[in-house]
Amino acid sequence: MSFSDNERSWSEENFSGTMLGDERRVQRVIMFAQALATHPGKSIPQLFDRPYDVKAVYNLGSVP
């Protein structure tokens, strides 16, 4: 998935300081924000081509 510099910089600026206990989770949030900024109004399965990415985003909400 390709993002423009605008979506990339916006998501990194707003979410890079997120405290999630693991840097990989922070990167997942940034990728999710980029996808939402690029395609507002789409569902999570519509945002990603790979089933792994869909599952990873859903898992963000299930881990304390």
Distance bins in CASP14 RR format, pairs under 12 A and 6 or more apart:
PFRMAT RR
TARGET T0000
AUTHOR 0000-0000-0000
RMODE 2
METHOD distances of the structure
MODEL  1
1 7 0 0 0 0 0 1 0 0 0 0 0
1 8 0 0 0 0 0 1 0 0 0 0 0
1 31 0 0 0 0 1 0 0 0 0 0 0
1 32 0 0 0 0 0 1 0 0 0 0 0
1 34 0 0 0 0 1 0 0 0 0 0 0
1 35 1 0 0 1 0 0 0 0 0 0 0
1 36 0 0 0 0 0 1 0 0 0 0 0
1 37 0 0 0 0 0 1 0 0 0 0 0
1 38 1 0 0 1 0 0 0 0 0 0 0
1 39 0 0 0 0 1 0 0 0 0 0 0
1 42 0 0 0 0 0 1 0 0 0 0 0
1 46 0 0 0 0 0 1 0 0 0 0 0
1 47 0 0 0 0 1 0 0 0 0 0 0
1 48 1 0 0 1 0 0 0 0 0 0 0
1 49 1 0 0 1 0 0 0 0 0 0 0
1 50 0 0 0 0 1 0 0 0 0 0 0
1 53 0 0 0 0 1 0 0 0 0 0 0
1 54 0 0 0 0 0 1 0 0 0 0 0
2 8 0 0 0 0 1 0 0 0 0 0 0
2 31 0 0 0 0 0 1 0 0 0 0 0
2 34 0 0 0 0 1 0 0 0 0 0 0
2 35 0 0 0 0 0 1 0 0 0 0 0
2 38 0 0 0 0 1 0 0 0 0 0 0
2 39 0 0 0 0 0 1 0 0 0 0 0
2 49 0 0 0 0 0 1 0 0 0 0 0
3 9 0 0 0 0 1 0 0 0 0 0 0
3 10 0 0 0 0 1 0 0 0 0 0 0
3 11 0 0 0 0 1 0 0 0 0 0 0
3 12 0 0 0 0 0 1 0 0 0 0 0
3 30 0 0 0 0 1 0 0 0 0 0 0
3 31 0 0 0 0 1 0 0 0 0 0 0
3 32 0 0 0 0 0 1 0 0 0 0 0
3 33 0 0 0 0 1 0 0 0 0 0 0
3 34 1 0 1 0 0 0 0 0 0 0 0
3 35 1 0 0 1 0 0 0 0 0 0 0
3 36 0 0 0 0 0 1 0 0 0 0 0
3 37 1 0 0 1 0 0 0 0 0 0 0
3 38 1 0 1 0 0 0 0 0 0 0 0
3 39 0 0 0 0 0 1 0 0 0 0 0
3 47 0 0 0 0 0 1 0 0 0 0 0
4 10 0 0 0 0 1 0 0 0 0 0 0
4 11 0 0 0 0 0 1 0 0 0 0 0
4 34 0 0 0 0 1 0 0 0 0 0 0
4 35 0 0 0 0 0 1 0 0 0 0 0
4 37 0 0 0 0 1 0 0 0 0 0 0
4 38 1 0 0 1 0 0 0 0 0 0 0
4 39 0 0 0 0 0 1 0 0 0 0 0
5 11 0 0 0 0 0 1 0 0 0 0 0
5 12 0 0 0 0 0 1 0 0 0 0 0
5 13 0 0 0 0 0 1 0 0 0 0 0
5 34 0 0 0 0 0 1 0 0 0 0 0
5 37 0 0 0 0 0 1 0 0 0 0 0
5 38 0 0 0 0 0 1 0 0 0 0 0
6 12 0 0 0 0 0 1 0 0 0 0 0
6 13 0 0 0 0 0 1 0 0 0 0 0
6 34 0 0 0 0 1 0 0 0 0 0 0
6 37 1 0 0 1 0 0 0 0 0 0 0
6 38 0 0 0 0 1 0 0 0 0 0 0
7 13 0 0 0 0 0 1 0 0 0 0 0
7 14 0 0 0 0 0 1 0 0 0 0 0
7 15 0 0 0 0 0 1 0 0 0 0 0
7 30 0 0 0 0 0 1 0 0 0 0 0
7 31 0 0 0 0 0 1 0 0 0 0 0
7 32 0 0 0 0 0 1 0 0 0 0 0
7 33 1 0 0 1 0 0 0 0 0 0 0
7 34 1 0 1 0 0 0 0 0 0 0 0
7 35 0 0 0 0 1 0 0 0 0 0 0
7 36 0 0 0 0 1 0 0 0 0 0 0
7 37 1 0 1 0 0 0 0 0 0 0 0
7 38 1 0 1 0 0 0 0 0 0 0 0
7 39 0 0 0 0 1 0 0 0 0 0 0
7 40 0 0 0 0 0 1 0 0 0 0 0
8 14 0 0 0 0 0 1 0 0 0 0 0
8 15 0 0 0 0 0 1 0 0 0 0 0
8 16 0 0 0 0 0 1 0 0 0 0 0
8 30 0 0 0 0 1 0 0 0 0 0 0
8 31 0 0 0 0 1 0 0 0 0 0 0
8 33 0 0 0 0 1 0 0 0 0 0 0
8 34 1 0 1 0 0 0 0 0 0 0 0
8 35 0 0 0 0 0 1 0 0 0 0 0
8 37 0 0 0 0 1 0 0 0 0 0 0
8 38 0 0 0 0 1 0 0 0 0 0 0
9 15 0 0 0 0 0 1 0 0 0 0 0
9 16 0 0 0 0 0 1 0 0 0 0 0
9 30 0 0 0 0 0 1 0 0 0 0 0
9 33 0 0 0 0 0 1 0 0 0 0 0
9 34 0 0 0 0 1 0 0 0 0 0 0
9 37 0 0 0 0 0 1 0 0 0 0 0
10 16 0 0 0 0 0 1 0 0 0 0 0
10 30 0 0 0 0 1 0 0 0 0 0 0
10 33 1 0 0 1 0 0 0 0 0 0 0
10 34 0 0 0 0 1 0 0 0 0 0 0
10 36 0 0 0 0 0 1 0 0 0 0 0
10 37 1 0 1 0 0 0 0 0 0 0 0
10 38 0 0 0 0 0 1 0 0 0 0 0
11 17 0 0 0 0 0 1 0 0 0 0 0
11 18 0 0 0 0 0 1 0 0 0 0 0
11 26 0 0 0 0 0 1 0 0 0 0 0
11 27 0 0 0 0 0 1 0 0 0 0 0
11 28 0 0 0 0 0 1 0 0 0 0 0
11 29 0 0 0 0 1 0 0 0 0 0 0
11 30 1 0 1 0 0 0 0 0 0 0 0
11 31 1 0 0 1 0 0 0 0 0 0 0
11 32 0 0 0 0 1 0 0 0 0 0 0
11 33 1 1 0 0 0 0 0 0 0 0 0
11 34 1 0 1 0 0 0 0 0 0 0 0
11 35 0 0 0 0 1 0 0 0 0 0 0
11 36 0 0 0 0 1 0 0 0 0 0 0
11 37 1 0 0 1 0 0 0 0 0 0 0
11 38 0 0 0 0 1 0 0 0 0 0 0
12 18 0 0 0 0 0 1 0 0 0 0 0
12 26 0 0 0 0 1 0 0 0 0 0 0
12 27 0 0 0 0 1 0 0 0 0 0 0
12 29 0 0 0 0 0 1 0 0 0 0 0
12 30 1 0 1 0 0 0 0 0 0 0 0
12 31 0 0 0 0 0 1 0 0 0 0 0
12 33 0 0 0 0 1 0 0 0 0 0 0
12 34 0 0 0 0 1 0 0 0 0 0 0
12 37 0 0 0 0 0 1 0 0 0 0 0
13 30 0 0 0 0 1 0 0 0 0 0 0
13 33 0 0 0 0 1 0 0 0 0 0 0
13 34 0 0 0 0 0 1 0 0 0 0 0
13 37 0 0 0 0 0 1 0 0 0 0 0
14 26 0 0 0 0 0 1 0 0 0 0 0
14 29 0 0 0 0 1 0 0 0 0 0 0
14 30 0 0 0 0 1 0 0 0 0 0 0
14 32 0 0 0 0 0 1 0 0 0 0 0
14 33 1 0 0 1 0 0 0 0 0 0 0
14 34 0 0 0 0 0 1 0 0 0 0 0
14 36 0 0 0 0 0 1 0 0 0 0 0
14 37 0 0 0 0 1 0 0 0 0 0 0
15 25 0 0 0 0 0 1 0 0 0 0 0
15 26 1 0 0 1 0 0 0 0 0 0 0
15 27 0 0 0 0 1 0 0 0 0 0 0
15 28 0 0 0 0 1 0 0 0 0 0 0
15 29 1 0 1 0 0 0 0 0 0 0 0
15 30 1 0 1 0 0 0 0 0 0 0 0
15 31 0 0 0 0 1 0 0 0 0 0 0
15 32 0 0 0 0 1 0 0 0 0 0 0
15 33 1 0 1 0 0 0 0 0 0 0 0
15 34 0 0 0 0 1 0 0 0 0 0 0
15 36 0 0 0 0 0 1 0 0 0 0 0
15 37 0 0 0 0 0 1 0 0 0 0 0
15 60 0 0 0 0 0 1 0 0 0 0 0
16 23 0 0 0 0 1 0 0 0 0 0 0
16 26 1 0 0 1 0 0 0 0 0 0 0
16 27 0 0 0 0 1 0 0 0 0 0 0
16 29 0 0 0 0 1 0 0 0 0 0 0
16 30 1 0 0 1 0 0 0 0 0 0 0
16 31 0 0 0 0 0 1 0 0 0 0 0
16 33 0 0 0 0 0 1 0 0 0 0 0
16 34 0 0 0 0 0 1 0 0 0 0 0
17 23 0 0 0 0 0 1 0 0 0 0 0
17 25 0 0 0 0 0 1 0 0 0 0 0
17 26 1 0 0 1 0 0 0 0 0 0 0
17 27 0 0 0 0 0 1 0 0 0 0 0
17 29 0 0 0 0 1 0 0 0 0 0 0
17 30 0 0 0 0 1 0 0 0 0 0 0
18 25 0 0 0 0 1 0 0 0 0 0 0
18 26 1 0 1 0 0 0 0 0 0 0 0
18 27 0 0 0 0 1 0 0 0 0 0 0
18 28 0 0 0 0 0 1 0 0 0 0 0
18 29 1 0 1 0 0 0 0 0 0 0 0
18 30 0 0 0 0 1 0 0 0 0 0 0
18 32 0 0 0 0 0 1 0 0 0 0 0
18 33 0 0 0 0 1 0 0 0 0 0 0
18 60 0 0 0 0 0 1 0 0 0 0 0
19 25 0 0 0 0 1 0 0 0 0 0 0
19 26 0 0 0 0 1 0 0 0 0 0 0
19 29 0 0 0 0 0 1 0 0 0 0 0
20 26 1 0 1 0 0 0 0 0 0 0 0
20 27 0 0 0 0 1 0 0 0 0 0 0
20 28 0 0 0 0 1 0 0 0 0 0 0
20 29 1 0 0 1 0 0 0 0 0 0 0
20 30 0 0 0 0 0 1 0 0 0 0 0
20 32 0 0 0 0 0 1 0 0 0 0 0
20 59 0 0 0 0 0 1 0 0 0 0 0
20 60 0 0 0 0 1 0 0 0 0 0 0
20 61 0 0 0 0 0 1 0 0 0 0 0
20 63 0 0 0 0 1 0 0 0 0 0 0
20 64 0 0 0 0 0 1 0 0 0 0 0
21 27 0 0 0 0 0 1 0 0 0 0 0
21 28 0 0 0 0 0 1 0 0 0 0 0
21 29 0 0 0 0 0 1 0 0 0 0 0
21 60 0 0 0 0 0 1 0 0 0 0 0
21 63 0 0 0 0 1 0 0 0 0 0 0
21 64 0 0 0 0 0 1 0 0 0 0 0
22 28 0 0 0 0 1 0 0 0 0 0 0
22 29 0 0 0 0 0 1 0 0 0 0 0
22 59 0 0 0 0 0 1 0 0 0 0 0
22 60 0 0 0 0 0 1 0 0 0 0 0
22 63 0 0 0 0 1 0 0 0 0 0 0
23 29 0 0 0 0 0 1 0 0 0 0 0
23 30 0 0 0 0 0 1 0 0 0 0 0
24 30 0 0 0 0 0 1 0 0 0 0 0
24 31 0 0 0 0 0 1 0 0 0 0 0
24 56 0 0 0 0 1 0 0 0 0 0 0
24 59 0 0 0 0 0 1 0 0 0 0 0
24 60 0 0 0 0 0 1 0 0 0 0 0
24 63 0 0 0 0 0 1 0 0 0 0 0
25 31 0 0 0 0 0 1 0 0 0 0 0
25 32 0 0 0 0 0 1 0 0 0 0 0
25 56 0 0 0 0 1 0 0 0 0 0 0
25 57 0 0 0 0 0 1 0 0 0 0 0
25 59 0 0 0 0 1 0 0 0 0 0 0
25 60 1 0 0 1 0 0 0 0 0 0 0
25 61 0 0 0 0 1 0 0 0 0 0 0
25 62 0 0 0 0 0 1 0 0 0 0 0
25 63 1 0 0 1 0 0 0 0 0 0 0
25 64 0 0 0 0 0 1 0 0 0 0 0
26 32 0 0 0 0 0 1 0 0 0 0 0
26 33 0 0 0 0 0 1 0 0 0 0 0
26 60 0 0 0 0 0 1 0 0 0 0 0
27 33 0 0 0 0 0 1 0 0 0 0 0
27 34 0 0 0 0 0 1 0 0 0 0 0
27 53 0 0 0 0 0 1 0 0 0 0 0
27 56 0 0 0 0 0 1 0 0 0 0 0
27 57 0 0 0 0 0 1 0 0 0 0 0
27 60 0 0 0 0 0 1 0 0 0 0 0
28 34 0 0 0 0 0 1 0 0 0 0 0
28 35 0 0 0 0 0 1 0 0 0 0 0
28 48 0 0 0 0 0 1 0 0 0 0 0
28 52 0 0 0 0 0 1 0 0 0 0 0
28 53 0 0 0 0 1 0 0 0 0 0 0
28 54 0 0 0 0 0 1 0 0 0 0 0
28 55 0 0 0 0 0 1 0 0 0 0 0
28 56 1 0 1 0 0 0 0 0 0 0 0
28 57 1 0 0 1 0 0 0 0 0 0 0
28 58 0 0 0 0 0 1 0 0 0 0 0
28 59 0 0 0 0 1 0 0 0 0 0 0
28 60 1 0 0 1 0 0 0 0 0 0 0
28 61 0 0 0 0 0 1 0 0 0 0 0
28 63 0 0 0 0 0 1 0 0 0 0 0
29 35 0 0 0 0 0 1 0 0 0 0 0
29 36 0 0 0 0 0 1 0 0 0 0 0
29 56 0 0 0 0 0 1 0 0 0 0 0
29 57 0 0 0 0 1 0 0 0 0 0 0
29 59 0 0 0 0 0 1 0 0 0 0 0
29 60 1 0 0 1 0 0 0 0 0 0 0
29 61 0 0 0 0 0 1 0 0 0 0 0
29 63 0 0 0 0 0 1 0 0 0 0 0
30 36 0 0 0 0 0 1 0 0 0 0 0
30 37 0 0 0 0 0 1 0 0 0 0 0
30 57 0 0 0 0 0 1 0 0 0 0 0
30 60 0 0 0 0 0 1 0 0 0 0 0
31 37 0 0 0 0 0 1 0 0 0 0 0
31 38 0 0 0 0 0 1 0 0 0 0 0
31 44 0 0 0 0 0 1 0 0 0 0 0
31 47 0 0 0 0 1 0 0 0 0 0 0
31 48 0 0 0 0 1 0 0 0 0 0 0
31 50 0 0 0 0 0 1 0 0 0 0 0
31 52 0 0 0 0 0 1 0 0 0 0 0
31 53 1 0 0 1 0 0 0 0 0 0 0
31 54 0 0 0 0 0 1 0 0 0 0 0
31 56 0 0 0 0 1 0 0 0 0 0 0
31 57 0 0 0 0 1 0 0 0 0 0 0
31 60 0 0 0 0 0 1 0 0 0 0 0
32 38 0 0 0 0 0 1 0 0 0 0 0
32 39 0 0 0 0 0 1 0 0 0 0 0
32 42 0 0 0 0 0 1 0 0 0 0 0
32 44 0 0 0 0 1 0 0 0 0 0 0
32 47 1 0 0 1 0 0 0 0 0 0 0
32 48 0 0 0 0 1 0 0 0 0 0 0
32 53 0 0 0 0 1 0 0 0 0 0 0
32 54 0 0 0 0 0 1 0 0 0 0 0
32 56 0 0 0 0 1 0 0 0 0 0 0
32 57 1 0 1 0 0 0 0 0 0 0 0
32 58 0 0 0 0 0 1 0 0 0 0 0
32 59 0 0 0 0 0 1 0 0 0 0 0
32 60 1 0 0 1 0 0 0 0 0 0 0
32 61 0 0 0 0 0 1 0 0 0 0 0
33 39 0 0 0 0 0 1 0 0 0 0 0
33 40 0 0 0 0 0 1 0 0 0 0 0
33 47 0 0 0 0 0 1 0 0 0 0 0
33 57 0 0 0 0 0 1 0 0 0 0 0
33 60 0 0 0 0 0 1 0 0 0 0 0
34 40 0 0 0 0 0 1 0 0 0 0 0
34 47 0 0 0 0 1 0 0 0 0 0 0
34 48 0 0 0 0 0 1 0 0 0 0 0
34 53 0 0 0 0 0 1 0 0 0 0 0
34 57 0 0 0 0 0 1 0 0 0 0 0
35 41 0 0 0 0 0 1 0 0 0 0 0
35 42 0 0 0 0 1 0 0 0 0 0 0
35 43 0 0 0 0 0 1 0 0 0 0 0
35 44 0 0 0 0 1 0 0 0 0 0 0
35 45 0 0 0 0 0 1 0 0 0 0 0
35 46 0 0 0 0 1 0 0 0 0 0 0
35 47 1 0 1 0 0 0 0 0 0 0 0
35 48 1 0 0 1 0 0 0 0 0 0 0
35 49 0 0 0 0 0 1 0 0 0 0 0
35 50 0 0 0 0 0 1 0 0 0 0 0
35 53 0 0 0 0 1 0 0 0 0 0 0
35 54 0 0 0 0 0 1 0 0 0 0 0
35 56 0 0 0 0 0 1 0 0 0 0 0
35 57 0 0 0 0 1 0 0 0 0 0 0
36 42 1 0 0 1 0 0 0 0 0 0 0
36 43 0 0 0 0 0 1 0 0 0 0 0
36 44 0 0 0 0 1 0 0 0 0 0 0
36 46 0 0 0 0 0 1 0 0 0 0 0
36 47 1 0 0 1 0 0 0 0 0 0 0
36 48 0 0 0 0 0 1 0 0 0 0 0
36 57 0 0 0 0 1 0 0 0 0 0 0
37 47 0 0 0 0 0 1 0 0 0 0 0
38 46 0 0 0 0 0 1 0 0 0 0 0
38 47 0 0 0 0 1 0 0 0 0 0 0
38 48 0 0 0 0 0 1 0 0 0 0 0
39 45 0 0 0 0 0 1 0 0 0 0 0
39 46 1 0 0 1 0 0 0 0 0 0 0
39 47 1 0 1 0 0 0 0 0 0 0 0
39 48 0 0 0 0 1 0 0 0 0 0 0
39 49 0 0 0 0 0 1 0 0 0 0 0
40 46 0 0 0 0 0 1 0 0 0 0 0
40 47 0 0 0 0 0 1 0 0 0 0 0
41 47 0 0 0 0 1 0 0 0 0 0 0
42 48 0 0 0 0 1 0 0 0 0 0 0
42 54 0 0 0 0 0 1 0 0 0 0 0
43 54 0 0 0 0 1 0 0 0 0 0 0
43 57 0 0 0 0 0 1 0 0 0 0 0
43 58 0 0 0 0 0 1 0 0 0 0 0
44 51 0 0 0 0 0 1 0 0 0 0 0
44 53 0 0 0 0 1 0 0 0 0 0 0
44 54 1 0 1 0 0 0 0 0 0 0 0
44 55 0 0 0 0 1 0 0 0 0 0 0
44 56 0 0 0 0 0 1 0 0 0 0 0
44 57 1 0 1 0 0 0 0 0 0 0 0
44 58 1 0 0 1 0 0 0 0 0 0 0
44 59 0 0 0 0 0 1 0 0 0 0 0
44 60 0 0 0 0 0 1 0 0 0 0 0
44 61 0 0 0 0 0 1 0 0 0 0 0
45 51 0 0 0 0 1 0 0 0 0 0 0
45 53 0 0 0 0 1 0 0 0 0 0 0
45 54 1 0 1 0 0 0 0 0 0 0 0
45 55 0 0 0 0 1 0 0 0 0 0 0
45 57 0 0 0 0 1 0 0 0 0 0 0
45 58 0 0 0 0 1 0 0 0 0 0 0
46 53 0 0 0 0 0 1 0 0 0 0 0
46 54 0 0 0 0 1 0 0 0 0 0 0
46 57 0 0 0 0 0 1 0 0 0 0 0
47 53 1 0 0 1 0 0 0 0 0 0 0
47 54 1 0 0 1 0 0 0 0 0 0 0
47 56 0 0 0 0 0 1 0 0 0 0 0
47 57 1 0 0 1 0 0 0 0 0 0 0
47 58 0 0 0 0 0 1 0 0 0 0 0
48 54 1 0 1 0 0 0 0 0 0 0 0
48 55 0 0 0 0 1 0 0 0 0 0 0
48 56 0 0 0 0 1 0 0 0 0 0 0
48 57 1 0 0 1 0 0 0 0 0 0 0
48 58 0 0 0 0 0 1 0 0 0 0 0
50 56 0 0 0 0 1 0 0 0 0 0 0
50 57 0 0 0 0 0 1 0 0 0 0 0
51 57 0 0 0 0 0 1 0 0 0 0 0
51 58 0 0 0 0 0 1 0 0 0 0 0
52 58 0 0 0 0 0 1 0 0 0 0 0
52 59 0 0 0 0 0 1 0 0 0 0 0
53 59 0 0 0 0 0 1 0 0 0 0 0
53 60 0 0 0 0 0 1 0 0 0 0 0
54 60 0 0 0 0 0 1 0 0 0 0 0
55 61 0 0 0 0 0 1 0 0 0 0 0
55 62 0 0 0 0 0 1 0 0 0 0 0
56 62 0 0 0 0 0 1 0 0 0 0 0
56 63 0 0 0 0 0 1 0 0 0 0 0
57 63 0 0 0 0 0 1 0 0 0 0 0
END
